[in-house]
Amino acid sequence: MFREMHRFEWPIIDSASDEAVIKQLHTSISLYKKEGIYDEFERAFADYHLLDYSVVFNSGTTAIWAMFGALGLRPGDEVLVPTYTFFATISPMIQWGLTPVFCDCSEDGNFDPEEIIRKKTERTKAVIVTHMWGIPCNMPKISSLCKRFNLFLLEDCSHAHGATIGDRKVGTWGDMAAWSLQGKKVVAAGQGGILATSNRSMYEHAVFLGHFNKRCFQELSPESKFALYSITGAGMNLRPSPLAIALANQQFSQFDQWLKQKRLYAQEWIETFSDVPFLTMPKFPVEYQPTWYALVMQYDATKSKFSRSEFVELLQNEYKLGEVDIPMSTCPNHLLPLFAQPHTVRPDFYDANIGNMNDNFPMARKFYDNAIKIFIPARVSDNDDFQLYIEGFREVAKMVVL
Ligand SMILES: Cc1ncc(COP(=O)(O)O)c(C=O)c1O
């Protein structure tokens, strides 16, 4: 057992990471064009996804902001959004005056495709999904419904770097996709984000929104309506630090290996605990290959002597399993003040009383209320510690089962 609260190391910073960042430090700490480490990482990332273009940002949030902007929608246009996600999937649309229409999830915590049929109106222009905790949403169904109803489709892949359905990666099913590269993510820059697409005009629009001057002169087609504004771009500077992108690039070069190992650990966890009566393991079709950003189980307190929080406290306090916890900030979003009363932030776009206070999202509520999460490590050398998690979890599960 662990003596002190245990954490797996993440991100994995080794001598190759030091070298990559120091090399960048002595090469260039500001980049102005699609050049150097930006170009190297963007190309590798787009190629990996078999997409034509990608552009770096200083966070996942700003990459998502640029995706919404690059759709060219108008204030009041509706976008179908998952209520169960991290808020930054939705929050950037408030800056564009778009109306989030919240959708419930399926049993697996992911966007329920049937909600598109139930919630779309004549004002609905787009759908955004998040592949929660790294498990792909049902993209074949979601993308076919978006085509049928002529809706743009955006993917927030911040939990799901490298996840696939068959041999098709998440991030390639819609018009554009964005990934956070924040420090806890599977590809980490510390602070950073990336947007990818095969749509040239959306790509140029996104470049215009986040970059300016040299990169706009370099990349905007002369016929683009934005070319005239190249000096200023859209007036924002959302470029990331090249040091951060050097780190992301180095992490990315190893990450397929990490994914393989994460999948083995996740499979072992699921097989070990699938017959515990008060736990439901993640379920997904065989052709889905999740990222395992985290593995999220559902806890049924009616089959246990302990409540969910008592169970997790026991694991943390007695067994020092610090990587088991209850996810809090990734939650149903529809009641958050930013979405219920967005006029406080953008009085120019929203009326004081537009609040969406409807709380009828039973699946999202249930998923959130019963979720327990465990971090899944990525290296073979983490195996001894991972086995201590399995042992500790098994002991506590035996203790509390009814
Ligand atoms: C699903 C999801 N979307 C968006 C974001 C925002 O990314 P960032 O923190 O890089 O702005 C996060 C990150 O934390 C996230 O988990």
The ligand as an SDF file (V2000), in Angstrom:
LIG
                    3D

 16 16  0  0  0  0  0  0  0  0999 V2000
  -13.7050   19.0380  -22.7540 C   0  0  0  0  0  0  0  0  0  0  0  0
  -12.8590   20.2660  -22.6360 C   0  0  0  0  0  0  0  0  0  0  0  0
  -13.0410   21.2800  -23.4920 N   0  0  0  0  0  0  0  0  0  0  0  0
  -12.2970   22.3830  -23.4400 C   0  0  0  0  0  0  0  0  0  0  0  0
  -11.3300   22.5550  -22.4930 C   0  0  0  0  0  0  0  0  0  0  0  0
  -10.5870   23.8510  -22.4110 C   0  0  0  0  0  0  0  0  0  0  0  0
   -9.2640   23.7290  -22.6740 O   0  0  0  0  0  0  0  0  0  0  0  0
   -8.1750   24.7640  -22.1020 P   0  0  0  0  0  0  0  0  0  0  0  0
   -8.0810   24.5110  -20.6270 O   0  0  0  0  0  0  0  0  0  0  0  0
   -6.9420   24.3950  -22.8320 O   0  0  0  0  0  0  0  0  0  0  0  0
   -8.6650   26.1310  -22.4180 O   0  0  0  0  0  0  0  0  0  0  0  0
  -11.0790   21.5170  -21.5800 C   0  0  0  0  0  0  0  0  0  0  0  0
  -10.0270   21.6360  -20.5800 C   0  0  0  0  0  0  0  0  0  0  0  0
   -9.6590   21.7370  -19.6640 O   0  0  0  0  0  0  0  0  0  0  0  0
  -11.8780   20.3460  -21.6390 C   0  0  0  0  0  0  0  0  0  0  0  0
  -11.7000   19.3540  -20.7650 O   0  0  0  0  0  0  0  0  0  0  0  0
  1  2  1  0
  2  3  1  0
  2 15  2  0
  3  4  2  0
  4  5  1  0
  5  6  1  0
  5 12  2  0
  6  7  1  0
  7  8  1  0
  8  9  2  0
  8 10  1  0
  8 11  1  0
 12 13  1  0
 12 15  1  0
 13 14  2  0
 15 16  1  0
M  END
$$$$
